[in-house]
């Protein structure tokens, strides 16, 4: 991950953790790191742990993975389907077709994203 996105590690957020209020105090480090990094989105399966009211003052939104990928497709529909095609081509153990990869995404709950990808990929 660091090779692909060299600035992906967030440091210097630890002192901020105690100042954040969330329904689950064990999630405060996520918001602190997101704020420190200047993130716009926290991608999480537990969006209810990151209510809009707690995030809006930081300009951060919580999205589940499906919503996040759909938004990526909306932002750059020309790129995302190509990345999925390349990902399927790179999977060799076992070899994976685009349809198999999309089925995996569906099993992981990316239903709307898969529908959009199928449309763009004309599958």
N, C-alpha and C positions, 0 to 999 in steps of 0.2 A: 504494500500500500504506500509506503514512504517513497518508493521508487517512482510510482505513478503520480503521486501528489505530494511533492516534497514538503509542503507546508501544512500537512494534514494533522500533525501533532500539536495540541494546544497545551501551553504551559502558562504558569502565572495566574491561574484561576482559583487556586486552592484557598487563598485568603478571602475570596468572595463568597464561598459556599454558604457560610452561616447567615449571610444577609438576605438570602433568597427564601421566599415562602412558596411552597408547593404542597399539594395534598399528601404526598409521600415524601417526607424529609430525605429519604435515601436517593431521591432523584435530583436534589438540589445541585449536585456537582455537574450534572448534564447541562442545566440551565446556566450555571456559572461559566462552564467551558464555552458554551454557545455564545454567551454575551461577550466573553473575553475575545473570542475569535471573530466577532462581528457577523455571526451566522444570521441568516434570515429564516432558516427552517431547522427544526428538530424533527428527524424522521424516527418514529417510534410506533411500536405496536400498542402502546398504552397512551393514546392521546388524552384520555381522561385524566391522566396524571399530570398533564401540562395544559391546564385550562387557559383559554384565550385571555381571560382577565389577568392572569399572572404573567403572561408573556407579552401582551400588547405594549406595555411601557418600554420594552426592550426592542420592539420592532421585530419580534420573532414569532413564528407560527409553528404549531405542531401539526404534522401530517403523518398519516400512515404511509407505508411504502407504496401502496397502489396509487394513492393520490399524488405522491411525489413523482412517480414515474409518468403518470398521465400529464402532470404539469411539465415535466421535462420534454415530453413529446410535443405538447402545445408550444413550448418555447422554441424547440429546434427539431421539428418533425423530419427534416432532411438528414439529421445526424443519428438520432436514436435508433431507428430501424437498422441502419448500417452497423451500428455497434452491436446490436443483438445478432445480426448475421455473422459478424466477425467472431463474436463470442462462441456461437455454435460451431463455427469452423475450427476454432482453437481447441475445442473439447475433443480429446482423442482417447481418453481412457475412462469410460468407453466413448467411442465416437457418438456424437449427438447431432441429430438433425434440428433444424429450426423448429419444426413442429414439436419434437420432444422437449426442447428447451422451453417453448411456450407452455407446454403442458406442465412442466416443472414450476414455471412462474405461476400458473393457475393454482397448483396445489399449495403454493406459498401465499395465496390470497390476492394475487395481482390480476384480478379478473377484468377490471376496466382497462388496465394497461394492455393486457393481452388482446382484448377486443380492438383497441386502437392500433396495436402493432400489426395484427392480422390485416387490418384494413390497409395500412401503409405498405405492408409486404405483399399485399394482394393474395393472401392465403385463404 
